[in-house]
Amino acid sequence: MKEKQLKVLSCLNQKDDWATASEIALAAECSVRSVKTYIADLNTAYPDLIATSRKGYLLSDKTLALSLLNEADDAIPQSQEGRKAYIMQKLLIKNQKMDLDLLASELCISPLTLNNEIAKFKKELISFDLVFRTKNNQVWIEGNEKNKKKMISHIIYDSTKDFCCNMDAVQKYLPNINLRIIRQIVNDSLRYNHYYIDDFSLLNFILHIGITIERCQTHEDMPETDRENALKEMRILPPHIQTIMAQITQNLEQFFRISFFASEILDLSLLLMTRLIQDPQAEDMSALQEKLSPDIWELLELIQDRVRQTFYVNLNDPDFLFRFALHLKNMIIRLENHIPLKNPQLHSIKNSYPFIYDVSVFIADVIRQERGFLLSEDEIAYITLHLGVQLEEQRIFRERVKTILICPHYYSSNHKLLGKISMFFEESLLIRGALSGPEDLDSYHDYDFIISTMPVLPQPAVPVVQVSYQLNNADILAVSSAIEGTKKLRMKTMLEQKLKFLFYEDLFFFNPPLRTEQEIISFMADHLERTGYVKADYKQKVYDREQISSSAFGNIAMPHPLEMCSKKTAIAVSCYPNAIPWNGNRVNLVLMLSITEEERPLFRDIFDFVTEVISDARNLQMLVSAKTYDEFINLLISFL
């Protein structure tokens, strides 16, 4: 099966509703015509696999689709990336020397093509301090064990990043090692000692143990080095880490009949130490706080202040601060010991929560300035997870819709109705008052709609949702609809006032002849400077922000500086009907943000608008085809 056919099938497999050819084309990075051809070919080979209608396309047989996708994983790789993973798995995970002609035969490519691709792979090995060696037509990878394990971990995570915490996806790379047994041994020891780690970190730790066990099979050919230094460093680790790791390694050695080197136990101990969290119920909270050094609290206070000043976001919640302080402590230990951390949900987190991720990028830069550490995107994504809980709660509270309940008092029926409404709509509704009749409405002014068990006459200026005392399913749907309608009206009102204040005709570009993010940033930043929106240092500040983490999410890129420092507020736009590369992503729409210090609150509104409206696949497809400013603005308004 062709690679693009697999992409189309994978896209449909991820959707539970009809998908248009345009949506699939965006996801599969091909034309609409190609999508139709691929689907026709798939249905010819597997009749009735994909249903077609005016609504688009829908998988009819998900079981068959999953089977085909899984078979493709085991098939001969068809792409350069697939062949790279295959070669790396043979030479690193299996630790083999291979004959070049045999390897080319297994991959069904010519020896010349294989040599060309190996030449490209060599560059990736440099960052892990590894090298390709060839002699007598044999090829192997040379370097120390620690670096090889890092490379193996990178390959597995890169190949399974779309499977999140799916252990089965990782297991196929280590078929001789039972990862579930490792998980059980680790969890048993953690529970016994009243500690735990999050699911992402647990899978990461299990993966490193599995790689180490796989490599232990070659121990007879490798002398142990630095044993005394490793034992010396282990003796200064916290006692609870020594205890837990002694239990884990002893049980692993007994089950798998292997022996760990002291250096391997030290590496695993450091990895575990940076992710371990003590069960708060096992120790007094004040005692846990005392374990955090003053410099961690000072860093946390600085982060709070900077985030509040820049984004108007308040992080002053005791539970959040303590959890985040523990995370900062573990993160600093990781960075000091050069321990990489992978987050299998990186792309999902970044695409789903772009504003919170952007705040996390800002926090990463504060840490860089204060401690000198450059955080990876994986570390930034973990910060996003911590912030997400706190900021989502604030967002929900901020967006709650205000209502008045009118319900005549009849025994306790009004109290029961009020209780039901509060229970069903606790997170989305704020009840400003409960009245027995409409005559008391004049006492209230700040509300969005009315919920009433009786007609309200004369008709008030806001909508009225009439419900029964029982609050049946139809009533619940009617109230839900009123809440969503109010939220959309809020956004529409806000954006209609600001759209023409944000977008300008001289800042709109359709398909400019630029094909890299550097060229696009330079072109758009220069234009903003020439037209008086930004200062001369704006472009460099955008580049600095991109170096920390790409501003692309999904098919959209939103380059901007870390801080709001523009002379005038505006959004420059570049539309690309055919997606262009952007630091590993493919983007169709580039929105360069120029925000003044006074307009800082607008920053979050822009992200919310892009996330909720523009990133919708149908809307995005229409927008990137808009050839003029007027057409673009009219489309934006029509989406509200």
Secondary structure by P-SEA (a helix, b strand, c coil): ccaaaaaaaaaaaaccccccaaaaaaaacccaaaaaaaaaaaaaaccccccccccccccccaaaaaaaaaaaaacccccaaaaaaaaaaaaccccccccaaaaaaaacccaaaaaaaaaaaaaaaccccbbbbbccccccccccaaaaaaaaaaaaaaacccccccaaaaaaacccccaaaaaaaaaaaaaaacccccaaaaaaaaaaaaaaaaaccccccccccaaaaaaaaaaaccaaaaaaaaaaaaaaaaaacccccaaaaaaaaaaaaaccccccccccaaaaaaaccaaaaaaaaaaaaaaaaacccccccaaaaaaaaaaaaaaaaaaaabbbbbbcaaaaaaaacaaaaaaaaaaaaaaaaaccccccaaaaaaaaaaaaaaaaaaaaaaabbbbbbbbccccaaaaaaaaaaaaaccccccccccccccccccccccccbbbbcccccccccbbbbbbcccccaaaaaaaaaaaaaaaaaaaaaaaaacccccccccccccccccccaaaaaaaaaaaaaaacccccaaaaaaaaaaaacccccccbbbbbcccccccbbbbbbbbbccccccccccccbbbbbbbccccccaaaaaaaaaacccccaaaaaaaaacccaaaaaaaaaaac
